[in-house]
Amino acid sequence: MNKDKERELLKKRVFELYKPPFTFNCGYIFDTDGQMMADETQAMRAHIQHVARIRGWGRLSYFEHPEALQDMCGEVVAEALTDYWTKHESNQGNK
């Protein structure tokens, strides 16, 4: 299987596992079903340059290629942040 096809299958799996809308509460990001997807760490609270730590290893480890699936979760979060940021910035006229 080529890399692009593999990435698309992983992304599809991420969207099957985590459902919007997402919420942030007490340092954790949860999906609509209450599944934790990410959290902040002590390092982040100490102002070290991190946005979030992708979580769910206990759940993801049961799937095929769990490391790649967790990496794709991180990519999806990064894409969502970028999309939001780009939209927000363009609406503010600061682009």
N, C-alpha and C positions, 0 to 999 in steps of 0.2 A: 504494500500500500504506500502511495506517495505521501510526503509530509503534509501537503495541503489538505488532502482527504483525511488524514489522521487528525489534523488540527480541527477540522470541521466536525468530525465525529466527537472529539473531546469537548468542543464547545457546546454541541448539542446535549451531551451528557450533563454538563454543568447546568444548563438551563432546565434540564429535567430534574436535577437534584435540588436546586435553589430557586424559589419562586418569589417574584416581587409582589408587593412592595417590601422594601427592606427598611429596617429601623435601626437606629443607633441608640443604645441604652446602657449607661454605666460602663462605657468603654468597650462594648460588644456590638457587632453588627449581626442582626438576625434576619432571616427571611420571613415570609408571611406565615410559615408553618412552625416558627420558633426554632429553626435550625441555625446554630451559630455558624457564621461564615468567616468572620474575622474579629480580631480584637486589637486593643492597644496593649503595649507592654510597659514595664517600668522604664525601659530605655526611652520609649516615646514620651513618657511623662517628664523625663529629664531633658527633653528638647533635642534628642538625637534625631537626625533626619530620617524618620520612617513615617509612613502613612498608616499602615495597618499590617498585622501579621495574619496571613491566611490560615484558617483553622480547618478542622474537620477530619484530621488524619484518622481518628478512630473509625469514623464512618467511611471515609474514602478508601481506607486500606483494604476493604473487602471487594473493591472493584478491580477490573483489569487495568493495568498500568496506573496505579494510584499516584505515583510521583508526577507523571505527566498530567493527570487529572487535577491534582492540586495546583500545579503550575498554571494550567489553563484557568482555574478559578481566579488566580492572581491576575492573569492577563485580562479576563473579563472585567474584573474590578477596575483595573487601570484604564481600560477602554471606556467604561462607564464614567469614571471621573473625568477623563479627557473630554468626552462628549458633553458632559454637564458643564465643565469649565468653559469650553469653547462657546457653547450656547449662552451661558451666563455673561461671559465677557463681551460677546457680540451684541447682546441685549443692552449692555451698559454703554456701548459706544466706545469701548476702550481697546478695540482691536487694531 
